[in-house]
Structures are given as structure tokens and as C-alpha cells.
């Protein structure tokens, strides 16, 4: 049995500007750095044995700030399986402008449906198909050894993991929102099931 702590990176520049980010590597805002510091302070006394993050700098910077509150170095594994959902042709577009260009209803479908990807991009289902095998193999492998694991990644990669842990269906996961910089703490057994 181990502890799993999941954190969405702090606010990024394109979060602030209401733009589709996806795999574009954008920095944290000042507020995003403050959120990361608040998470680090909150997790300061939590035992963490290993940390995982994506290949994108906004998640890595958030993790670096959180780990700066620890007394001893913690091993970090970076993997693109934890990257944000790829928004394809929407990346870089302002969400309001995209709604004007493609229609509000179509953009809503691309953003909120489980299995309809934007043009040249990934759906949440496709994101889960790359995130969950890595999660089950590597992260749950650590938890099954009794390790406490920290994941600092992205809204959609984290949502797919929580969907799996909680057994959420397609409709339920669409209602799941994760705040930037906020730690979510779960007790997980060796089989990857949540302990109430």
C-alpha cells in the first residue's frame, strides 16, 4: 500500500490567455509559480519516495518548486506518456476565437467529449491510451512496493489516471475538473485500487 499524490501544474501563460496549450511548451505565470510554492508548502511533511512528471517544462517547473520544500533529493522520472492531451490544430488558438471559427458547439464537443478528438489532435480516450499503460506499469509498480508517489502533470493526463483509479465512466470523467497547483492525495493498494 502506498500514497499517490497528483498535482496539475501551476497556471501557465496560455492558461492565463485562455489558449489551447497541449504539447506546446509554455512557461508558468507568476501565479503558477505561487501555486507551486503553495503545493510545496502543503506537501512539505508528506513522505514522497519518487516523483513522475511529463516532458513539458510547466509540469517540470512545478515539480521542481514542490521538491524544493523537501530536505532530501527525491528521484524524478520524466516521460511523455504523462504529457498533456495534444490539441492538434487548436494548439495556440484562443478558446473564444476557436468557438467563433469552428462553432461553439463543435469546440465544446472537441473539448468535453470522451472520444472525439480535435483535428490532428487527441481525445481524452486517446490520451488515456498512452497515459494508463505507463501509469499501471511504472507508477503502480512503485506503489505496489509500498512507495509514496508524486505525479505532477497536466489536466487531461491526470484526469485519465483519476478516472481509472475511481472507476469513472465516460460521462463522469467529463465532469472532473482539476485545479492548477492543487494536490490530490489518494491511498492506493498494491492492485491499484483506492482505499477509502
C-alpha positions, 0 to 999 in steps of 0.5 A: 500500500502506498500514497499517490499524490497528483498535482496539475501544474501551476497556471501557465501563460496560455492558461492565463490567455485562455489558449489551447496549450497541449504539447506546446511548451509554455512557461508558468505565470507568476501565479503558477509559480505561487501555486507551486510554492503553495503545493510545496508548502502543503506537501512539505511533511508528506513522505514522497519516495519518487516523483513522475512528471511529463516532458513539458517544462510547466509540469517540470517547473512545478515539480521542481518548486514542490521538491524544493520544500523537501530536505532530501533529493527525491528521484524524478522520472520524466516521460511523455506518456504523462504529457498533456492531451495534444490539441492538434490544430487548436494548439495556440488558438484562443478558446473564444476565437476557436468557438467563433471559427469552428462553432461553439458547439463543435469546440465544446464537443472537441473539448468535453467529449470522451472520444472525439478528438480535435483535428490532428489532435487527441481525445481524452480516450486517446490520451488515456491510451498512452497515459494508463499503460505507463501509469499501471506499469511504472507508477503502480509498480512503485506503489505496489512496493509500498512507495509514496508517489508524486505525479505532477502533470497536466489536466487531461493526463491526470484526469485519465489516471483519476478516472481509472483509479475511481472507476469513472465512466465516460460521462463522469470523467467529463465532469472532473475538473482539476485545479492548477497547483492543487494536490490530490492525495489518494491511498492506493493498494498494491492492485491499484485500487483506492482505499477509502 
